[in-house]
Amino acid sequence: MTHHITLIPGDGIGPEVAEATVRAVEATGVVAEWELVDAGAKAFAETGELLPKAVFQSLHRTHVGLKGPTATPVAGGHKSINVTLRKKLDLFTNFRPVRMLPGLKTRFQDLPIDMVIFRENTEDLYSGLEHEVVKDVVESLKVITRTASIRIARATFHFARGHGRKKVTAVHKANIMKLSDGLFLKCCREVAAEYSEIQYEELIVDNTCMQLVMRPETFDVLLLPNLYGDIVSDLAAGLVGGLGIVPGANLGEHDAVFEAVHGTAPDIAGQGKANPTALMQSAALMLAHLGEREPAQRLQHAIEGVYSDGKNLTGDVGGASSTTEFTNAVISRLAC
Ligand code: NAD
């Protein structure tokens, strides 16, 4: 069966990790027809649009995308392409499994870290509703709705039950944002009550950060609104070797876009140094989503094998290999 997949290479290191990932996916034997569409700087240079219609037209056809990172200017400029894409396609679940890879030397290498982050993907302070009330006084609206909170909580508990997970931790700041985070918690509690076999706990976000550093192995599944989810995802990535490692998926009712947690890494772009592990692991999630479970597992095992072996790792995780050398090592293992 041929799978039609929208490929958005993105900016910075995006095209490098996307090319590596396409090679690895094809080496699994899965037959994929990639619909290549640009979003970000290249698209803007060619079409005058950062997120051209062609991206949505392709995703409406394929319903599955593999996306590299796209740049967002700081304190001004255009809106985030990611936020726009997630909202327009209603990709309300951001799913990020955070696991220690075998053999990888990190500060926490002795701990069995294996947690899954569920981040609400469509609202909160990412509503983009900001305005200047009077000169030098700015308001930014944090939007929390019952609909979005219930559906991310349901997605989280549904996953936890389906994967034999024991505990869900809802993360909040409802001691200060009593209405908005208060509503988020109320919804989490309501859904938790339907899953009595799963332990449910609540943690304030600042305490969560401290506990994640002190006792990361005690976390199982985390359920967070958008902004805390974004921040905690990078913190968690740091526990298991950095941003080059952690994969992700943006999931909606009809569409799914798989992308790494990391950004465009402008400091190393174009140098052949980027670690493609995060996008490759995202592609393994994508293959499973497409029903290609066995190739997904083989790709995951091949990546883990390269880490166990430790000879072909990129600089961000203590190695000296290039993106291509790492990719060749993964492909060699797939060929075995
Ligand atoms: P970043 O993730 O791009 O980089 C942070 C650090 O991690 C850098 O030192 C970088 O070299 C390193 N790093 C990241 N990914 C790596 C990889 N695969 N291999 C090796 N090293 C890697 O974060 P930033 O610098 O804060 O953001 C840069 C740009 O990326 C910004 O414009 C931001 O908006 C954008 N961004 C996009 C996404 C996305 O498209 N999903 C996500 C986050 C940030």
Boltz pocket constraint, residues with backbone or C-beta under 6 A from the ligand:
constraints:
  - pocket:
      binder: B
      contacts: [[A, 13], [A, 17], [A, 68], [A, 69], [A, 70], [A, 71], [A, 72], [A, 73], [A, 82], [A, 243], [A, 244], [A, 245], [A, 259], [A, 260], [A, 261], [A, 262], [A, 263], [A, 264], [A, 265], [A, 266], [A, 267], [A, 268], [A, 273], [A, 274], [A, 275], [A, 276], [A, 278], [A, 316]]
      max_distance: 6.0
